[in-house]
């Protein structure tokens, strides 16, 4: 199997360390990655399917059994007669809504893939709840306040919620990152799933969680623990105080909390604690 990618690497929007683990897994499973390639021609010769690629000024031809093309999606607005309803839209972005999910016709709300940059089923559900609250019950819920997790269903999976480190940097927010390798989690070792990690970004000087990336076989199942903490305003230290069943891979969350707690033992408090213990003896 060939995976052709025009960019430098796969999963360009994801954490680069996470993408590297998935790339390694694909290669291990027999996928031949061909990055930075441009497909310049596709042709058939009888039963043969041929691709011509260009890369770094050279070209090559691949023969394949089948071709699967992933080029993204475009909003389908042609048959909606939105002009008659006085609803503004863009053929690339779809229906334009404000933070309350109102269209330019304030009596009409729009949700889902056609009105969001995040084209996930669970995002559509969350937006629908906002639209119902705002349109029927005089609510003022905002889409921008949603804390959105997502998962890329590779093996291992990549799950993410909140900010990446680059997002925080662009927003001028100082962060501290805590990373726990699955190779340090007993259940992951027992399952043979050591290739993975949890990376949590907190606002520097606090335990407020800004975002997290998890690479694990069932990362999509586990990331909700971080999402819940963010929605509830619970910090990373709270995860340290949360008892997790042993052994489970989700214990990686507790270990991240423990890593944060260790940073609170500054040299001053370490010296103070040592003196207190000496006095108590």
PyMOL commands that set and color helices and strands:
alter all, ss='L'
color gray80, all
select helices_A, chain A and resi 16-28+113-115+121-136+143-145+165-170+182-184+186-191+219-222+224-232+236-241+251-263+267-280
alter helices_A, ss='H'
color red, helices_A
select strands_A, chain A and resi 2-5+32-35+38-45+48-55+58-64+89-90+94-95+149-152+157-162+175-181+197-203+209-216
alter strands_A, ss='S'
color yellow, strands_A
deselect
rebuild
show_as cartoon
